[in-house]
Amino acid sequence: MNFRTIIEPFRIKSVESVKFTRREDREAALRAAGFNVFRLPAEDVLIDLLTDSGTGAMSALQWSAIMQADESYAGSRSFYRFDAVVRDLTGFTHVIPTHQGRAAERILFHSILSPGQIVPNNNHFDTTRANIEVERAEALDLVIPEGRIPHVIHPFKGNVDLAALERVLQEQGDRVPLVMVTVTNNSGGGQPVSMENLRGVRQLCDRYKKPFFLDACRFAENAWFIKLREAGYADKTPKAIAQEMFALADGCTMSAKKDGLANIGGFLAMNNDEWAETARNLLILTEGFPTYGGLAGYDLEAVARGLEEVVEEPYLRYRIRSTEYLGEKLIAAGVPIIRPPGGHAIYLDARALLPQVPPLQYPGIALVNELYLEAGIRGVEIGTVMFGLHPDGTEAPGAMDLVRLAIPRRVYTQSHIDYVAEAVIEVAASRAKLTGYRIVSAPKALRHFTARLEPLA
Ligand SMILES: Cc1ncc(COP(=O)(O)O)c(C=O)c1O
């Protein structure tokens, strides 16, 4: 029988209660949080779609691997297991564990960047951009034009604009120390990058003699999209596709909090011996000895097992379908979202939904906050608050004003997702009453995490 219903490929052994609150409770909590949902106590959130990072549920096999971990400071057995799994998957010779993705970014960029250099990418994630800008280098986004228009359908909206990349390499190549590609493209809507496009980037990197690094946080979700959408990949396993993606690159940064299916962890991996040595020395300064890099032995075990589970077909089929299921419900109700739905999240187009709120009054924040007040759901603004403040202190509208509803891995069931769809549709129906916000106080970098805001009306 060919059943149409794609079920969760697991059963639940341990549960965690969620807290139901009243609207007046949520109003008080949001006010106390300076109208910034990052500052809310998670206990006051019913369904937490703030991020898919570190929020997944681990499997029984991961928990049992944790119990068997070796906590030796140097040369832990758990490190060798972690190292073997990462090397088998990526093929890179040097595997440097870090406590999460941004630590890998910081170590890589601090080791190799000089002021005035340029790092091209499809879209840099916020921490990637910040870690480049702190070195006084430029983070340059070169996603294809379709990737910047929420309603335009394209199977690989995360692709790099190869002509634009070639122009940069031709005209300013001496300022480019490496090229990056983010799979999937989180800041552009969790959209995948095709193997053909990765191959194109590789060819340009070969021609201009530049190293090519993947930001591989969601490599398995990207591999699944390639399997579904790209000619010639339907019969390949997700792992084989992932290995082919990594084989095109010279290294990667990785947050294992996403497709490592772990609550913490990450790594920097590469083939360049010299860069690896510099990175390991920096690692010792801030993260720890190279065989644990800021992680406990049990974290290394959880990540190693997670990297094996994440490429299993039943998992990826369910994962990508459950995100698409939410997207389909919202599209059917006429809610503007980035289309087609991405891998780990649905991105609501707040700028299109709230034309009465100009970008510099933060339509994404208006929508995020109303979703929380109405239904106890926490999403995140990916727009002008996150990206609008430039290093010189000026502010301009972000490329888009989105609200990301990120779906934690293996955490919520279909009825939770049905509730989310109902709530978003309700809030969209009452959109005329929503007004903008202003920032009361904020730090100079990564302001979205801690800024305090207030409603304008
Ligand atoms: C594409 C991308 N790169 C890098 C990171 C940073 O990883 P971490 O949060 O583990 O520091 C993230 C996290 O959300 C991400 O989505």
The ligand as an ORCA input file, in Angstrom:
! r2SCAN-3c Opt
* xyz 0 1
  C      22.995     29.451      8.688
  C      23.525     29.589     10.086
  N      24.840     29.780     10.276
  C      25.352     29.877     11.506
  C      24.563     29.807     12.629
  C      25.198     29.952     13.993
  O      25.150     28.769     14.737
  P      25.080     28.785     16.336
  O      23.745     29.344     16.724
  O      25.251     27.366     16.732
  O      26.188     29.645     16.836
  C      23.190     29.635     12.477
  C      22.333     29.576     13.682
  O      21.156     29.804     13.652
  C      22.657     29.503     11.168
  O      21.353     29.307     10.957
*
